[in-house]
Amino acid sequence: MKKLIALFSVEAMKMYNEFKRYLFNTLTSLIVFFIIFIAMFYGIKFFAGPNLKSDSLASLIIGYIMWTFAIIGFQDLAYGVYEEIQRGTLEQLYLSSIGIEIIFFYRSFLDFFFSLFFVGIILIATMAITGIWLPVRLLKTLPVLLLTIPSLWGLGIFFGGLVMIFKKISSFMQVITFGLIAIVSVSAYPINVYSFLPFAAGSTTIQYMIRKNYTFSFEWYLFLLSISIFYMILGILAYKYCEKIARKKNLIGQY
């Protein structure tokens, strides 16, 4: 238990120090996300004209925020493995007696709360600019995010395994990134084929909560949790398989 607490403290300190050191990059990313949304928002508003309903614009804001969370949840793990390989420190992580999966989980968990702050800034800024104020119920939406974002961590750790083998898969990851737009846009409630996609059910749940003040059953939350667990286990197993191949070909420490 002491090792787990110590590891969590070290990872939190590492993230804080990197945030200070690379503050310019973080702020630039924040501005880019904001500019992309504003361009998309006013572009759609211009082409749709006066026929565009305010409810549709509200859906656009929520959808974009969900997409931002999805990108961060998916990319952080995959690019994290890529950066460790570049720095030559991935093999050092394997020396930990706790296990590299726990390290990845801690980093994803910390990244989530770190991104929560910055996505919150983007949300407030977009609502202020567009004049559409959404009733964001943090006490209701935050647990849903915590239940569903691990499904994207599973997807991310799988791509981290692919990075170990192929080293550079940025083009493929960009395709997945834009594919996440479809995932956060589909209607996954009530249960249908889209509900089994990673994060899709969680995105729909949050949209219903904010736009319709909808209340879900306890069984639905169990379903959200089961989807996350499924994709986390699947991602870890896929990573282990990629790791086995990388070890056999001596690729873990190579860049």
Secondary structure, 3 states (H helix, E strand, C coil): CHHHHHHHHHHHHHHHHHHHHCHHHHHHHHHHHHHHHHHHHHHHHHHHHHHCCHHHHHHHHHHHHHHHHHHHHHHHHHHHHHHHHHHCCHHHHCCCCCCHHHHHHHHHHHHHHHHHHHHHHHHHHHHHHHCCCCCCCHHHHHHHHHHHCHHHHHHHHHHHHHHHHHCCCHHHHHHHHHHHHHHHHCCCCCCCHHHHCCCHHHHHHHHHHHHHCCCCCHHHHHHHHHHHHHHHHHHHHHHHHHHHHHHHCCCCCCC
